[in-house]
Amino acid sequence: MSGERERDREREMLESNPKSEIGRWVPPLRVTTELDSESGVLLNKISCKLFDSLVKLKASFQNNSKGHVSEPQLSIISKHVSCHYDLHQHNALLNASFPLAPGFNLTAAHDLKAQVGQVSMVADLAPSCKLELTSLLPSAALPKATFKFPFGEVSLEENEDQEEEEEEAAAPKLAFSGIVKAPLLKGICNAHYSDDVLNLRYSFKDEQTTFIPTISLPSNALSINFKRRFTPSSKLSYLYNFDTNYWSAVYKHTVGKEYKVKAGYDSEIRLGWASIWVGDEDGKAKTAPMKTKVQLMLQVPKDDIRSSALMFRVKKRWDI
C-alpha cells in the first residue's frame, strides 16, 4: 500500500510541475502543416527550443501529391547567430548580429556556396536618428550609406551601371534615394525617390474613411485608393488606376477576430472572387481556433464562368 501511495504522489508531482525531470529532457515540439490546393504542395515545419529557449532548432520540407520531398532545410537559430542549411543544395546561409558597443551594432550574412556576403554597421546618432553602412562582400564599390531620421531616410550608394569606358581614376557616380514623410492637411504626405522616379502619395484617414491618391513622376501615372468603413466589422475598398483604367473592389466583413468573409473583383484579370477565413488572415495558427487556419476561395472568371475554381488553404499547428 505504501508503494502505491508513493507512485501516486510521484505521478501528481509530475502532472503539477511543468519543469519536471521529463520536461527537462524532452523539449516541446511544434509541428505546423500547411496545404495550398492551387499549388498542391504540403509545407511542413517542425521546431523546438533547447537550453531554456537559448537555441531554436527548426526543420522544414515540402512534398507534393506524389509524395516527392523538396526544399528540405535545417535551421539553428539563436539570439545572435543563425544557420540555415539546404540539404539538397548542400549550402548554408549564415547570419550574425552583435552589439559592439552601446548604440553600435554589427550584422553580417554569408552564403557559403556562392561565397558572397553582406556586412552592415548601424550607429545611433541621436534619439530616432541612425546611420547605417552596408557593404557587399566581395565588392570594390563604396558601401551604401543610409541616414534614418524621424520623418524618413536618405541613402547614397555607388551606381553599378557606370560605363566600362570610364577611366579608373574617375570619381564614382553616386545614386541617391530617399523617403520623406510630413503631415499635411490632416493627413500624411509621403515622397519616395529612387532610380529617377518620384512617387508622391497623400494619405488621409479617419474613423470611417481612408483616401490615398498616388502619382508617379515623370510618367504622371495616377491612382486613387478609397476605403469606407460602414460598421466596425464591414469595410469596402476601391482602387482605380487612371493611366490604365483598371480598377478593383473588395468588400470585407469580420466576425470577431477569428472569422472573415471577403469578396471582390479585379478588372485587369477580369476575375471575381469570394473567400472565407477561419482564423486571423494575417495572424499565426497558434491564435486561431483549434490552432487551425482555413481559407476557402471561389474564383469566377468573367469571360468563362464554367472554368470557375474552388480553392482552399489549410494551416494546422500541433504542440507536442
C-alpha positions as CSV (number, residue, x, y, z in Angstrom):
1,M,0.0,0.0,0.0
2,S,2.8,2.4,0.8
3,G,4.4,1.7,-2.6
4,E,1.2,2.6,-4.4
5,R,0.9,5.8,-2.4
6,E,4.5,6.7,-3.4
7,R,3.7,6.1,-7.0
8,D,0.5,8.2,-6.8
9,R,2.5,11.0,-5.2
10,E,5.2,11.0,-7.9
11,R,2.5,11.0,-10.6
12,E,0.8,14.0,-9.1
13,M,4.1,15.9,-8.8
14,L,4.9,15.2,-12.5
15,E,1.5,16.4,-13.6
16,S,1.5,19.5,-11.5
17,N,5.1,20.6,-12.1
18,P,5.8,21.7,-15.8
19,K,9.5,21.7,-15.2
20,S,9.7,18.1,-14.1
21,E,12.5,15.7,-15.0
22,I,10.7,14.6,-18.1
23,G,10.2,18.1,-19.2
24,R,13.8,18.9,-18.9
25,W,15.0,16.1,-21.2
26,V,12.1,16.1,-23.7
27,P,11.7,19.6,-25.2
28,P,8.2,20.5,-26.5
29,L,7.8,20.1,-30.2
30,R,5.8,22.4,-32.5
31,V,4.6,20.9,-35.8
32,T,2.9,23.1,-38.4
33,T,1.4,21.8,-41.7
34,E,0.1,24.0,-44.5
35,L,-1.7,22.9,-47.7
36,D,-2.5,25.1,-50.7
37,S,-4.8,23.5,-53.1
38,E,-3.7,25.7,-56.0
39,S,-0.1,24.5,-55.9
40,G,-0.9,21.1,-54.4
41,V,2.2,21.4,-52.2
42,L,2.2,20.4,-48.5
43,L,4.6,22.6,-46.4
44,N,5.8,21.0,-43.1
45,K,7.7,22.7,-40.3
46,I,9.0,21.1,-37.1
47,S,10.6,23.2,-34.4
48,C,11.7,23.0,-30.8
49,K,13.6,25.2,-28.3
50,L,16.6,23.9,-26.4
51,F,18.6,25.0,-23.4
52,D,15.9,27.2,-21.8
53,S,15.0,28.7,-25.2
54,L,18.6,29.8,-25.9
55,V,18.6,27.9,-29.2
56,K,15.8,27.0,-31.6
57,L,16.1,24.0,-33.9
58,K,13.8,24.1,-36.9
59,A,13.3,21.7,-39.9
60,S,11.1,22.3,-42.9
61,F,10.4,20.5,-46.1
62,Q,7.7,20.3,-48.9
63,N,6.1,17.4,-50.5
64,N,3.6,17.2,-53.4
65,S,0.6,14.8,-54.0
66,K,3.0,12.1,-55.3
67,G,5.0,12.2,-52.0
68,H,8.1,13.8,-53.5
69,V,10.1,15.7,-50.9
70,S,11.6,19.1,-51.9
71,E,13.4,22.0,-50.3
72,P,14.5,20.3,-47.1
73,Q,16.1,22.8,-44.8
74,L,17.6,22.6,-41.3
75,S,18.0,25.7,-39.2
76,I,19.7,26.5,-35.9
77,I,18.7,29.9,-34.6
78,S,20.0,31.8,-31.5
79,K,19.8,35.4,-30.4
80,H,22.9,36.5,-32.2
81,V,23.7,33.7,-34.7
82,S,21.7,31.6,-37.1
83,C,22.5,28.9,-39.7
84,H,20.1,27.7,-42.5
85,Y,21.3,24.6,-44.2
86,D,19.8,23.4,-47.5
87,L,20.1,19.6,-47.6
88,H,19.6,19.3,-51.4
89,Q,21.9,22.1,-52.4
90,H,24.4,21.4,-49.6
91,N,24.6,25.1,-48.9
92,A,24.4,27.1,-45.7
93,L,23.3,30.7,-45.1
94,L,24.9,32.2,-42.0
95,N,23.6,35.3,-40.2
96,A,25.1,37.1,-37.2
97,S,24.2,40.2,-35.3
98,F,26.3,41.6,-32.4
99,P,26.2,44.8,-30.3
100,L,29.8,46.0,-30.4
101,A,29.1,49.0,-28.1
102,P,26.1,50.9,-26.7
103,G,24.3,52.3,-29.7
104,F,26.6,50.4,-32.2
105,N,25.5,47.1,-33.9
106,L,27.1,44.9,-36.4
107,T,25.2,42.5,-38.7
108,A,26.6,40.1,-41.3
109,A,25.3,37.5,-43.7
110,H,27.3,34.9,-45.8
111,D,26.4,32.4,-48.5
112,L,28.9,29.6,-48.2
113,K,28.3,28.1,-51.7
114,A,28.2,31.4,-53.6
115,Q,31.0,32.9,-51.5
116,V,29.2,36.2,-51.2
117,G,28.0,38.1,-48.1
118,Q,27.0,41.4,-46.6
119,V,28.1,43.4,-43.7
120,S,26.2,46.3,-42.1
121,M,27.1,48.6,-39.2
122,V,24.4,50.7,-37.5
123,A,25.1,53.6,-35.2
124,D,22.6,55.5,-33.1
125,L,23.5,59.2,-33.5
126,A,20.6,60.8,-31.6
127,P,17.1,59.9,-30.5
128,S,15.3,58.3,-33.5
129,C,18.4,59.0,-35.8
130,K,20.6,56.2,-37.1
131,L,23.5,55.9,-39.6
132,E,23.8,52.6,-41.4
133,L,26.7,51.5,-43.6
134,T,26.2,48.4,-45.8
135,S,28.8,46.7,-48.0
136,L,28.6,43.6,-50.2
137,L,31.5,41.1,-49.9
138,P,33.5,40.8,-52.1
139,S,33.0,44.2,-53.6
140,A,35.2,47.1,-54.8
141,A,32.4,49.6,-54.6
142,L,31.8,52.1,-51.9
143,P,29.5,51.0,-49.0
144,K,25.9,52.1,-49.1
145,A,25.2,54.8,-46.5
146,T,21.7,55.3,-45.1
147,F,20.7,58.0,-42.7
148,K,17.4,57.4,-40.9
149,F,15.6,60.2,-39.1
150,P,12.0,60.6,-37.6
151,F,10.5,61.8,-40.9
152,G,12.1,59.3,-43.3
153,E,15.5,58.2,-44.6
154,V,18.0,59.1,-47.3
155,S,20.6,56.7,-49.0
156,L,23.7,57.1,-51.1
157,E,25.4,54.3,-52.9
158,E,27.7,53.8,-55.9
159,N,25.9,53.5,-59.2
160,E,26.6,50.0,-60.6
161,D,25.5,51.0,-64.1
162,Q,28.6,53.0,-64.9
163,E,30.0,52.6,-68.3
164,E,33.1,50.4,-68.7
165,E,34.8,53.0,-70.8
166,E,35.1,55.4,-67.8
167,E,38.7,55.8,-66.6
168,E,39.6,54.0,-63.3
169,A,40.7,57.3,-61.8
170,A,37.4,59.0,-62.4
171,A,35.2,59.7,-59.4
172,P,32.5,57.1,-58.9
173,K,28.9,58.1,-59.6
174,L,26.6,58.1,-56.6
175,A,22.9,57.1,-56.8
176,F,20.5,58.9,-54.4
177,S,17.3,57.6,-53.0
178,G,15.1,58.6,-50.1
179,I,11.8,58.7,-48.3
180,V,10.3,61.7,-46.6
181,K,7.1,61.9,-44.7
182,A,5.4,65.0,-43.4
183,P,1.9,65.9,-42.0
184,L,-0.3,67.9,-44.5
185,L,-4.0,68.9,-44.2
186,K,-4.9,66.4,-41.6
187,G,-3.1,63.6,-43.4
188,I,0.4,62.3,-44.2
189,C,2.3,63.2,-47.4
190,N,4.9,60.6,-48.5
191,A,7.6,61.3,-51.1
192,H,9.7,58.3,-52.4
193,Y,12.6,58.9,-54.8
194,S,14.6,56.1,-56.4
195,D,16.0,55.4,-59.9
196,D,15.0,58.9,-61.2
197,V,11.3,58.2,-60.3
198,L,9.4,60.2,-57.8
199,N,6.3,58.7,-56.2
200,L,4.1,61.1,-54.3
201,R,1.4,59.8,-52.0
202,Y,-1.1,61.6,-49.7
203,S,-2.9,59.6,-47.1
204,F,-6.0,60.8,-45.2
205,K,-7.6,58.5,-42.7
206,D,-10.3,59.0,-40.0
207,E,-12.6,56.5,-38.3
208,Q,-14.7,55.9,-41.4
209,T,-12.9,57.0,-44.5
210,T,-9.4,56.4,-46.0
211,F,-8.4,58.4,-49.1
212,I,-5.0,57.8,-50.7
213,P,-4.1,59.4,-54.1
214,T,-0.8,58.5,-55.6
215,I,1.1,60.0,-58.6
216,S,4.4,58.8,-60.2
217,L,6.7,61.4,-61.9
218,P,7.7,61.9,-64.7
219,S,5.2,59.3,-66.0
220,N,2.2,61.1,-64.4
221,A,0.7,57.7,-63.5
222,L,-2.2,58.5,-61.1
223,S,-4.1,56.1,-58.9
224,I,-6.7,56.5,-56.1
225,N,-7.3,54.1,-53.2
226,F,-10.6,54.7,-51.4
227,K,-11.8,52.8,-48.3
228,R,-15.1,53.3,-46.5
229,R,-15.9,51.6,-43.2
230,F,-19.7,51.2,-42.7
231,T,-19.6,49.4,-39.4
232,P,-16.8,48.3,-37.1
233,S,-17.0,44.9,-38.8
234,S,-17.6,45.8,-42.5
235,K,-15.4,47.8,-45.0
236,L,-15.3,48.5,-48.7
237,S,-12.0,49.2,-50.6
238,Y,-11.8,50.6,-54.1
239,L,-8.7,51.2,-56.3
240,Y,-8.6,52.9,-59.7
241,N,-5.6,53.5,-62.0
242,F,-6.2,56.5,-64.3
243,D,-3.4,55.6,-66.8
244,T,-4.8,52.0,-67.4
245,N,-8.4,52.4,-66.4
246,Y,-8.0,49.2,-64.3
247,W,-9.9,49.0,-61.1
248,S,-10.6,46.6,-58.2
249,A,-13.0,46.5,-55.4
250,V,-13.0,44.4,-52.2
251,Y,-15.7,44.1,-49.5
252,K,-14.7,42.6,-46.1
253,H,-16.9,41.6,-43.2
254,T,-15.4,40.2,-40.0
255,V,-17.0,38.4,-37.1
256,G,-14.7,38.9,-34.1
257,K,-11.0,38.3,-34.8
258,E,-11.4,34.7,-36.0
259,Y,-13.8,34.8,-38.9
260,K,-13.8,36.9,-42.0
261,V,-15.7,37.0,-45.3
262,K,-14.3,38.8,-48.4
263,A,-15.5,39.3,-51.9
264,G,-14.0,41.3,-54.8
265,Y,-13.4,41.9,-58.5
266,D,-10.3,42.8,-60.4
267,S,-10.9,44.3,-63.9
268,E,-7.3,43.7,-65.0
269,I,-7.6,40.0,-64.9
270,R,-11.4,40.1,-65.3
271,L,-11.9,37.9,-62.2
272,G,-14.4,37.9,-59.4
273,W,-13.8,36.0,-56.2
274,A,-15.1,35.4,-52.7
275,S,-13.3,33.9,-49.7
276,I,-14.0,32.8,-46.2
277,W,-11.3,32.8,-43.5
278,V,-11.3,30.9,-40.2
279,G,-8.5,32.3,-38.1
280,D,-6.8,35.7,-38.4
281,E,-5.8,36.2,-42.0
282,D,-2.5,37.9,-41.1
283,G,-2.0,36.1,-37.8
284,K,-0.4,32.8,-36.8
285,A,-2.0,29.5,-36.5
286,K,-1.5,29.4,-32.7
287,T,-4.0,32.3,-32.3
288,A,-6.7,30.6,-34.5
289,P,-9.5,28.3,-33.1
290,M,-8.1,24.8,-32.5
291,K,-4.8,26.3,-33.9
292,T,-6.1,25.8,-37.4
293,K,-6.4,28.4,-40.2
294,V,-8.7,27.7,-43.1
295,Q,-9.4,29.7,-46.3
296,L,-11.9,28.8,-48.9
297,M,-11.9,30.8,-52.1
298,L,-14.2,30.7,-55.2
299,Q,-12.8,32.3,-58.3
300,V,-15.1,33.2,-61.2
301,P,-13.6,34.4,-64.5
302,K,-15.8,37.0,-66.2
303,D,-15.1,35.6,-69.7
304,D,-15.7,31.9,-68.8
305,I,-17.9,31.2,-65.8
306,R,-17.7,27.5,-66.4
307,S,-14.0,27.5,-65.6
308,S,-14.7,28.7,-62.0
309,A,-12.5,27.1,-59.4
310,L,-12.9,26.4,-55.7
311,M,-9.6,26.6,-53.8
312,F,-8.6,26.1,-50.2
313,R,-5.7,26.6,-47.9
314,V,-5.3,24.9,-44.6
315,K,-2.7,25.5,-41.9
316,K,-2.6,23.4,-38.7
317,R,-0.3,23.5,-35.8
318,W,0.3,20.8,-33.2
319,D,2.1,21.4,-29.9
320,I,3.7,18.2,-28.6
